[in-house]
Amino acid sequence: MISAAPHIRSVANVVYWVGLIALVTSCGSPDADSDRRYLVMDYDAERERYETVESQIETLDDARAVSGDIAFLRGGGNLVIGEPAPQTEGEFADALRIENDNTPRVSYEVDGGRVTAWDFDSLLMLTLYHHLERAAFYFEEIGVGRDVVGQLPVYYAPSLSFIIPVNLLTDNAAYAFTMDALLFPRQMFLSDLPLAANRGVIVHEYSHAVFNRLVHGDARAPQYLVEPWPDAAINRMRALDEGVADIFGALAVGDPNFISPSISEEEFDIDRDVSRERHYTQELERTVVDGDPARFNPYILGSVVASTVWALRPHVDDTRLGRAVVDALVDFSTVGPAFDLSDFFDSLHAHLPTEAQPSACTIFTERLTAISEQLTCAE
Amino acid sequence: MRRMTGIWVLVACLFLNLPSPGAESPPGTDDEQANDEVPGDAADGPDGNDKADDDADEQEADKQDRDEAIRAAWAEIFAPPEEHRWELEAGLGLNQWQTAYGGRQQRRYGRMRLRRLWLDLLSTSMAVDFARHAPQAGPLEFTAQRAALTTAIGVHWWADRWLLGVDIEGGVLWNRRTIGNDVASHQFKPLVGAAARLGVSVYGTASLSVEYGQRWHPERLDRLAILQLGWLL
C-alpha cells in the first residue's frame, strides 16, 4: 500500500509557500497608488508664491481619467442652452447642459513614485483635482463633511459658441448651480497662473457648492429665482454668496488676495483683496436696493462682507473663524425674502468664541454703517 | 546627381559673370574682337600667324563648350517638373493636436522633407518636423518640444504644372518636456500617418504646395496642414 503521508506533505508545502508569498506581497510591498506623489502647482504660504511641488492626492481613483471621491473631470464639450426661459426648479435644471464632452486621458510618467504629467493640460487637470481635494479637506476641518457636497462633476475646457464656431467661453471659473458642476474654460488671454491651478480660486468655486448645499438645500435653482423675492434681497444673497466664497478662498490658502496670481489687479482693475478695509456705506446700500439683479455687480458688496470677516482674524484663529462662517450659513437654511445681511452678521457674531465677540461687534458696527442699526450686538 | 552638377555650373557662371544659355555673347568674346583687330597686332611672320590662329581656334572651341554646358545646365534647372527627380521641401504648418481633455488645440510646426521620384509616379521621402510649446502661465513654467522623423512612400503625379500626391508615412516622435526647474524628460513614440498634397511648379524649378494629413501616435490623433516651398532638383 502506498503511504498518503508524502502527498499530504507536498500539498502542505505548496499551501505553505503560496501563503507565505501572499503574505509577503501583501505586507511587504505598499500600494503603489497611495504612495505616489504628483507634481502639481501649489501655493507656498511661507514664500507667498506658486511653485511646482510634489504632493499626494489621496482620493484619486483613476489618475488617467482624473476621477475620484471628490470630483470627476470631463474634458471639452460644448455648453448648450436647454431651457431658454426657465421658471420652475425642474426647468432650471435643464437650462444648461454640456454636450460632446470626453473622459480625459492624462499622459504622465511615473519615476520613483513621482507622477509627472507629459503635457500642459494633463498637468493642469492633475493640479485641479489636487486643489479640489484640498478644498474638500479644508471644509472637513471646519465642519462640512465630504458627503455634503459629494462627488462633483468638473468640466475642463468647455466651450460656448453661437452660430459661428468661435469659442466665447474663456479665461474664467464658475460653479453652475443648475448643473451642480464646476466649469474651467480654457485660458486664452490671461498670461498668468491659470485659474485651474489657483488653489484659492478652486476653494472659492467649491465654496459656492457648499453655499448651495447649506443655504439653498441643494436646489438646482435658489429660491429667489423661483419665488418672488425683492430685488434688494436677491442682490444681498448673491453678494453674500460671493463674499463667503472669497473669505473661504483666502482662509484656506492664507492669501487675502488669492486671485492676484491669476488676474493682475493693475491690468484688469479687479480689486478682491479681502485685507483691504471696505465699508458698507449708504451709497452702496442704495445700489443694492435699487439695483436690477440682472445688472447688479455682487462682488462689490461681497468684498465688503469678505473684508469684514477677514478683519476678525486677529481675534480668532482661522479654523474657528471658518467654522463660525459655516455655522452662520447653516442658520440660513430657512432664509426668506425678508433676508438682510444684518441677519448673517448677527448669526456669525453668535457663533464666534465669546472672547472674540466684543471685538467682532466693534468691527461690524464700524464697517457696516448701512446696517449697523439692525445689528443685534450693537443694541 | 546630374541636376546638382548643373546647379554648380550655374553658380560658377554667376560668380564668374559668364553668359547664361540663350543670351547674346558678351561683347568682346566672339568674332567681333577678331574683326576689330588692328593690323599689325598679329605676331610677326607666317609661323607666328599660324600659331596665333590655332590658339584662337582652341579658345573659341573651349568657349563654345562652356556655353553649351551652361545652356544644358539651365535647361536642366528649368526642365518640366516631371523631369526632376529630387525635391527639397520646407514648410510651416498648423498641427491640430489632440489634447489630454479630448479637444483640439492648434500648434505651429515646421518641417523639412527630401523627396525622390521614381518612374514619374512613385515617391519616397524622409522628413523632419519640429514644434515647440511654451504657454504663458505666469509662475508655471512649462516647455514642450516635439520632433518627428518620418519616412514616407507615396504616389505623386505631375500634370503639366500641377501636382497631386498621396503619402503614407511611419516614423518616431520624440517629446521633451520641462516643468519649472525639473530636469527635462524625453519620450519616444511610434507614429503612422497619411497625407494628401496639392501643388504647383514655378518655372519648373520650384514648387508651392499645401498638404493635409492625419498622424496617429499612441493615445493621440493629430491633424496636420502645411504650406511648403519646394526646390526641384
Interface residues (C-beta under 8 A of the other chain):
Chain A: L39 M41 R49 Y50 E51 T52 L73 G75 G76 D101 N102 T103 P104 R105 V106 S107 E109 D111 T116 A117 W118 D119 F120 D121 S122 L123 M125 Y156 A157 S159 Q187 S191 D192 L193 P194 A197 P261 S262
Chain B: T99 A100 Y101 G102 G103 H133 P135 Q136 A137 G138 P139 L140 F142 A144 N175 R177 I179 G180 N181 D182 S185 Q187 E219
